[in-house]
Protein backbone atom coordinates (compact mmCIF):
# COMPACT_ATOMS: atom_id res chain seq x y z
CA UNK A 1 0.00 0.00 0.00
CA UNK A 2 1.16 3.51 -0.91
CA UNK A 3 -0.06 6.19 1.52
CA UNK A 4 -0.60 9.80 0.42
CA UNK A 5 -1.23 12.39 3.13
CA UNK A 6 -3.70 15.11 2.12
CA UNK A 7 -3.81 18.59 3.61
CA UNK A 8 -5.21 21.94 2.56
CA UNK A 9 -5.97 25.43 3.81
CA UNK A 10 -3.34 25.52 6.56
CA UNK A 11 -3.25 29.33 6.45
CA UNK A 12 0.21 29.31 8.09
CA UNK A 13 -0.80 26.95 10.91
CA UNK A 14 0.53 23.40 11.19
CA UNK A 15 -1.05 21.71 14.19
CA UNK A 16 1.09 19.03 15.89
CA UNK A 17 -1.73 16.47 15.66
CA UNK A 18 -2.04 17.06 11.89
CA UNK A 19 1.71 16.63 11.44
CA UNK A 20 1.53 13.41 13.47
CA UNK A 21 -1.25 12.12 11.20
CA UNK A 22 0.85 12.85 8.10
CA UNK A 23 3.96 11.09 9.45
CA UNK A 24 4.61 7.85 7.62
CA UNK A 25 3.10 9.11 4.36
CA UNK A 26 4.92 8.07 1.20
CA UNK A 27 3.93 11.42 -0.36
CA UNK A 28 2.03 14.51 0.82
CA UNK A 29 -0.28 16.71 -1.25
CA UNK A 30 -1.20 20.23 -0.14
CA UNK A 31 -4.29 21.68 -1.83
CA UNK A 32 -3.32 25.36 -1.43
CA UNK A 33 -3.79 28.32 0.90
CA UNK A 34 -0.50 27.44 2.52
CA UNK A 35 0.42 31.04 3.39
CA UNK A 36 4.13 30.54 4.16
CA UNK A 37 7.18 28.72 2.87
CA UNK A 38 7.77 27.36 6.39
CA UNK A 39 4.65 25.20 6.13
CA UNK A 40 5.99 23.65 2.92
CA UNK A 41 9.41 23.07 4.52
CA UNK A 42 7.86 21.28 7.50
CA UNK A 43 5.75 19.05 5.26
CA UNK A 44 8.65 18.30 2.89
CA UNK A 45 10.67 17.15 5.90
CA UNK A 46 8.08 14.36 6.37
CA UNK A 47 7.74 13.08 2.78
CA UNK A 48 8.04 14.15 -0.86
CA UNK A 49 5.59 17.02 -1.35
CA UNK A 50 3.33 18.30 -4.13
CA UNK A 51 1.58 21.62 -3.47
CA UNK A 52 -0.50 24.06 -5.49
CA UNK A 53 -0.97 27.79 -5.04
CA UNK A 54 -4.20 28.92 -3.41
CA UNK A 55 -5.89 32.31 -3.57
CA UNK A 56 -4.19 33.39 -0.30
CA UNK A 57 -0.67 32.33 -1.32
CA UNK A 58 1.38 35.40 -2.19
CA UNK A 59 5.03 36.39 -2.38
CA UNK A 60 8.14 35.05 -4.05
CA UNK A 61 7.83 31.60 -2.46
CA UNK A 62 4.24 31.25 -3.74
CA UNK A 63 5.08 32.29 -7.30
CA UNK A 64 7.13 29.09 -7.58
CA UNK A 65 3.96 27.03 -7.14
CA UNK A 66 1.61 26.19 -10.00
CA UNK A 67 -2.14 26.62 -9.81
CA UNK A 68 -2.57 22.95 -10.74
CA UNK A 69 -0.40 19.85 -10.69
CA UNK A 70 -0.96 16.42 -12.20
CA UNK A 71 1.15 13.63 -10.76
CA UNK A 72 1.26 9.87 -10.91
CA UNK A 73 1.77 7.99 -7.67
CA UNK A 74 1.80 4.19 -7.45
CA UNK A 75 0.02 3.90 -10.79
CA UNK A 76 -2.73 6.44 -10.02
CA UNK A 77 -3.01 9.82 -11.77
CA UNK A 78 -3.87 12.59 -9.33
CA UNK A 79 -4.84 16.13 -10.33
CA UNK A 80 -4.47 18.86 -7.69
CA UNK A 81 -6.29 22.22 -7.84
CA UNK A 82 -7.12 24.63 -5.02
CA UNK A 83 -10.63 25.65 -6.08
CA UNK A 84 -12.86 23.21 -7.98
CA UNK A 85 -14.34 26.13 -9.95
CA UNK A 86 -10.94 26.28 -11.70
CA UNK A 87 -10.91 22.56 -12.52
CA UNK A 88 -10.06 21.46 -16.03
CA UNK A 89 -10.02 17.71 -15.63
CA UNK A 90 -7.18 15.95 -17.44
CA UNK A 91 -8.51 12.87 -19.26
CA UNK A 92 -6.20 10.51 -17.36
CA UNK A 93 -7.10 11.79 -13.87
CA UNK A 94 -8.41 9.14 -11.49
CA UNK A 95 -8.32 11.36 -8.39
CA UNK A 96 -8.86 15.10 -7.90
CA UNK A 97 -7.55 16.71 -4.71
CA UNK A 98 -8.79 20.22 -3.93
CA UNK A 99 -9.19 22.66 -1.07
CA UNK A 100 -10.64 26.17 -0.76
CA UNK A 101 -14.10 25.40 0.65
CA UNK A 102 -12.74 24.20 4.03
CA UNK A 103 -15.42 21.46 3.82
CA UNK A 104 -14.01 17.94 4.03
CA UNK A 105 -15.58 15.71 1.41
CA UNK A 106 -14.99 12.46 -0.47
CA UNK A 107 -17.13 11.83 -3.51
CA UNK A 108 -16.93 9.71 -6.65
CA UNK A 109 -18.31 11.16 -9.87
CA UNK A 110 -18.09 9.55 -13.30
CA UNK A 111 -15.34 7.20 -12.13
CA UNK A 112 -13.18 9.99 -10.65
CA UNK A 113 -12.55 10.19 -6.90
CA UNK A 114 -12.83 13.78 -5.61
CA UNK A 115 -11.22 14.51 -2.24
CA UNK A 116 -11.21 17.76 -0.33
CA UNK A 117 -9.33 17.17 2.92
CA UNK A 118 -10.95 20.29 4.40
CA UNK A 119 -8.98 22.83 6.41
CA UNK A 120 -6.11 21.94 8.73
CA UNK A 121 -5.37 25.53 9.76
CA UNK A 122 -7.35 28.03 11.84
CA UNK A 123 -10.95 27.00 12.49
CA UNK A 124 -13.43 28.82 10.30
CA UNK A 125 -17.16 28.86 10.67
CA UNK A 126 -18.26 25.65 12.44
CA UNK A 127 -16.25 23.36 10.19
CA UNK A 128 -13.96 20.69 11.65
CA UNK A 129 -10.17 20.79 11.59
CA UNK A 130 -9.36 18.03 9.12
CA UNK A 131 -6.89 16.36 6.76
CA UNK A 132 -7.07 13.14 4.78
CA UNK A 133 -5.27 10.30 3.15
CA UNK A 134 -5.30 8.30 -0.03
CA UNK A 135 -4.42 4.64 0.11
CA UNK A 136 -3.29 3.23 -3.21
CA UNK A 137 -3.16 -0.50 -3.76
CA UNK A 138 -2.99 -2.23 -7.12
CA UNK A 139 -3.55 1.00 -9.05
CA UNK A 140 -6.78 1.82 -7.15
CA UNK A 141 -7.18 4.70 -4.69
CA UNK A 142 -9.44 4.94 -1.67
CA UNK A 143 -9.76 8.01 0.54
CA UNK A 144 -10.57 8.71 4.13
CA UNK A 145 -10.93 11.93 6.09
CA UNK A 146 -9.30 12.62 9.45
CA UNK A 147 -10.79 15.10 11.91
CA UNK A 148 -9.06 16.67 14.89
Number of C-alpha atoms within 10 A of each C-alpha: 12 16 21 25 26 31 32 31 29 26 19 18 15 19 14 9 12 20 16 10 16 23 16 13 18 17 22 24 27 29 32 31 25 28 22 18 14 14 16 18 11 12 22 15 10 17 18 13 17 20 24 24 26 27 13 15 20 14 11 9 14 21 11 10 16 15 19 20 17 18 12 12 16 17 15 18 19 22 22 30 27 26 20 17 8 10 14 10 16 12 7 13 18 22 24 23 26 32 28 22 17 23 16 23 17 17 12 12 7 6 10 16 18 21 26 29 34 29 28 28 22 15 13 10 7 7 13 18 23 25 28 26 24 24 17 18 14 10 14 14 24 14 22 15 17 18 15 11
